[in-house]
Amino acid sequence: MFYFANWGFLVLLILVPVLAIWYWKRGHKNAGALRYSSIKNILQVKNRHAFYKVHGPFVAKLIGIALLIMALARPQSGNTRREFTTEGIDIMLVLDISSSMKAIDFRPNRLEAAKSVAQKFIEGRQSDRIGLIVFAAESFLQCPLTIDYGVLKDLLNQVDIVEEKYDGTAIGMAIANATNRLRESQAKSKIMILLSDGCNNAGEIDPRTAANLANAFEIKIYTIGAGKLGQAPYPIELPNGQIQYRLVNAEIDEVLLQDIANQTGGKYFRATDEKSLAMIYEEISGMEKTEVKVHEFVNYNELYPYFLVPGFLLVALSGLIGLTIWRRTP
């Protein structure tokens, strides 16, 4: 960054063209008037040495004056350095991967829609540590808290519906697992975003007890019930390998999810399609903003010597040459 500390002195640069005009008019005024029958032969004479001898000192003096004026304006070059201080948020995404997430009231199904929206949520965050826990009858840590969003998104892409032997919905265990990952966090804010489409029917920990534990560690839980109101088409694989779709009732325990959110100072949302799910994540992202403080430091280097020294030399040498080597004889 180039900068003039005393830029007001730059107004004096107007003297340069004024002096040039004055010098040009003075030269024409003092020019002799001689008549020639033809100036053809005179135009063929190119005496550059004579031109430099007559006008060189004045041109050098003008350049020197311009450089001295710029030196008075104190030119500086600045290197800007910024320090970012962030008060980040630790976020644990808790995602239901039980078999009911195969329902296709979301496109292509509930799980894939939830993964897609979570990807966009991750991309919209900055400087926040984000982790991922998946759960069915048991809960699993898919990714610990990290700021490497590339790795996190790759691991999120790998999430799939749980095997039949692990099928079920253990909301309490999922909350307890996520709480364990967040409890020692020193972040300004610790939140959990739990998405489920069913009722708690597995696990040794009651969801409300787990929510109280999360609240004790100042962890806020946002809960999302994913599923169309009423019945939703669900794929059933027949013995011959064909897929048949049957309507099944949405069995979201909204009272439980609301209680969990209320106990921890969070909020409950109901998503009935991909669009409403995306809006929910956007709302949560807007409520949980990361505070970023920017401290800017600028180191300036004084450049005026690069203008002052040559400017002074040009003015001095032009005067000296005019009085010695190219001195006009009276």
N, C-alpha and C positions, 0 to 999 in steps of 0.2 A: 504494500500500500504506500503510495507516494502522497506526500502531504506538505503544505506550506504552513508553518507555525504562525508567521506574521504575513499572511497573504495580502493584507492591505497595501503593502509596499509595491505589489505587482501593478498598481495603478500607474506607477512612475514609468512603466514600460512604454506608455504613450509618448514619452520624450524621444524614443528612438525614431519612430516615423516622422515626428515633428522636426527633429534635427536633420534627418535625411532630406526632407522636403526643402528645408531652409538651405541646406548645402547645395542641392540641385538648382534652386532658384538663384542663389548667389553666383553659381558658376555661369548660368546663362546671362545674368546681368552684367558680369564682368567680361563676357566673351567679346573679342574684337570683331569688327565688321569689315571684312575684305571681300571684294568682288572678284569672281573668277568667270572667265568665259566658259569654262567646263571644269567640273570637279571629278571627272572620270578617273583621272590618274591619282587624285588624292584618295579616293575611296579604295584604291588598290593597295594603299599603304597600311600595313597592319603592324603598328608598333605597340605590342602588348607591354613591353617594358615601360614605355612612357605612361601607359594607362595606370599600371600599378604604382608607378612613382608619384603620379599626381593624386590618385584617389585611394591608394592602398592604406596609407596611415589613417585617413578618416574612417574608412570601412572598419579597420581593426579597432579604432577607438569606439565606434558604435557598438560593435560586438562586445567589447570590454565593458562598456557602460551597461548593456543589457545583462551581462553576467553578474556585475556588481549589484544591480537592482534585485536580481533573483537571489543573490547571496543574502541581501538584507531581509528578504521574505522568509529566510530560514527553511530551505527545503529539507525534508526528513523522509526517511523510509521506515515504515513500521511493520513489525511482525506481530500479528495478532495471535494470542494464545487463549484458548477457552477451556475452562474447567467446568465439567458438568457434575453436579451433585444431585443424585437421585434418591428420593425416599420411595423405594420400590415396594411392590406388593407381592407376597407369595401366594400363588394360586394353585390349588389342587383340583384338577378335573376328575370327577368321580362318575364313571359311565357304566350303566347297566348293559350287560352283554348276555342276558338270559335269552332263552329261545323265543320268548314273546316279542323280542325286538326284531324278529323277522317279518312282522306284520307289515303290509304294504299300503297302509293309509298314508305313509310318507313314501316318497320316491327316492331311490328304488325300494328301500325299506326303512324302518325306523333307525336301525343302527347306522346304515350308510349315510342317512341324512344328518344324524347327530354328529358323525365323524366329519362330514363336510363343513357343517356350521362351526364346529370346534376348530377346524383348521383355519378358517377365516378369523375367528376370535384370536387365535394365537398370533396370526400375522398382524393383527391390529395392536398388539401390545409392544411396549418398549421397556427394556431394563427390568422387567418383572421376571422372577423365577416362576416357572410353571411346571407342574408335575402331572402324572396321569395314573389313576387307579381304576381298574376294571373289576366288576364283581358280578357274580351270579349267586350260587349257593355259598361260595367262598369269594374272598376278595384277593386281588393280585396287584402288586406294584408293577405297572407297565413301564413307567419312567419316573425317576426321582426328580426333585425340583432342579430345574436347570434353566440357563439363559441360552442354551444352544437350541434354538427353535427348529433348526433343520433336523437334528436328531429326534427331537420330540415329535415332529410331524411324521417322520419316517416310522417311528414306533406306533403312532396313532393309526397310520395306514395299515399296519399289520394286525390291528385288532379285528377279531371275528367273533361270531356267535360261539358261546362256550360248548364244550362237549356235553353230551347228554348226562354223563355221570356227575357233572358239576352244575347241572341246571337247578335253578331256584332263584330266590331273591333275598339276599341277606343285607338289607340296608344298614342295620346296626353295625355289622362287621365292617362294612365299607367305610362308614363314618369313623369308626374307631381306628381303622388302618390309616385313613387320611389324617386324622388328628395326631396320630403318632408321628407322622412325617412333618407336621406343621408346628408341633408344640414347642420345639426349641428354636423356632425361627425368631430372628431379631428384626424382621421387617416391620415397617410402620403399620401394615395391615395384613391380616391373614384371612384368606377366604377359601371357601370350598363351593364348587358348583356341582351339585349332584343331580343327575338325570336318571329317571327310572320310569318304567311303564307298568309296574306291578305293585303287588302288596308284599310286605315283609313276611316271608314264610320259611326262612332258614337262618342259621347262625345262632350263636350262644348269647349275643348281646342285644338287648332291647334297643330299638332306634332312638327312643326318647332319652334313655340313659346315656347312650353314646352322644346325643346332642348336648346334654348337660355337661358331659366331659369336654366337648369341644368349646362350649361357652366358657368353661373354667379357664381355658387357655386363650380366651379372647379370639376365637375363630368364628367368623361369620359364615353361615351356610345359606346359599341360594339353592332352592330346590326347584326342579322342573319335572312336571308330569307330562310325559310324551305319549300321545295317543288321541285318536279321533273320538269324539263323543259318540257313545252308542257302540255299534259293532264295526269291526274292521276286518278286511279280508286277510286270511292267514294261509300260507302255503303248507300243504300236506303232501309228503312224498308217498306215493302208492308203492306196493310191492313190485310192480312192473317198471318202476323208475319214473313214471309220469308224475307231474305235479298237479295237484288239485287244490283249488282255493275254497276255503270255508270261512264263513263269517263267525268271528268270536267276539265276545264282549270285552270291552276295555275294563280292566280291573285295577285301576289306579287308586291307591289309598290316599286320596287328596287330603283328608283330615290329618293323617300322619305327616305328610310332607309339609302341610301348613304349620303344624305344631313344631316340627324340626326347625323350620325357618324362623318362626316367632321366638323360639327359645334362644336363638343365637343372634337375633337382631338382623336377620336376613329377610328374604322375601320369597314367596311361592309364586310360580308361574305355571300356566297350563298351555302347552303347545299342541295344536291340533293338525298342523301341517308344517312343511318346510319353511314357509314364509314367516309364520308366527314364531317358529323356533329361532330363526335368524334374528328377528326383532327382539326376542328375549335376550339373546347373547349381546346384542348391541346395547340394550338398556343396562344390563349388568356392567358392561364395559364402560358405559358412560357414568355409572354411579361409583365405580372403583377406578378413579383416575390416579395415575402415578404423578407425583410432584417432582418436577425437574427444575433445579436452580442452576443458572448459568452465570459463571464469573468470568469476565473478559479482561485480559491483560494485554496491553500493547507496549512493546519495546521499540522505541524510536532511535534511529541512528541519524546523527546530524550530518547533512550532506553539503552544508554551505561552503566548506573549504574547497570542494570541487568546482565551485562557481567563483569564489572569492579570489583564489590564487590566479587562475588563468585570466579572470577579468582584470585584476590589478596589473598583471604582466602585459596584457594587450594594450591597456591605456598608457602604461609607462613606456613600452617599446614604441608605440605609435608616435608618442611625443618625441622620444629620443631619435627615432629614424627621421622624423620630419625636420629635426634640428641638425642632423648630421648627414647621413648617407643620401637621403632624398630631399635635402634642404633646397627650397626654391631660392634661386638667386634673384636679387632685386633688379 
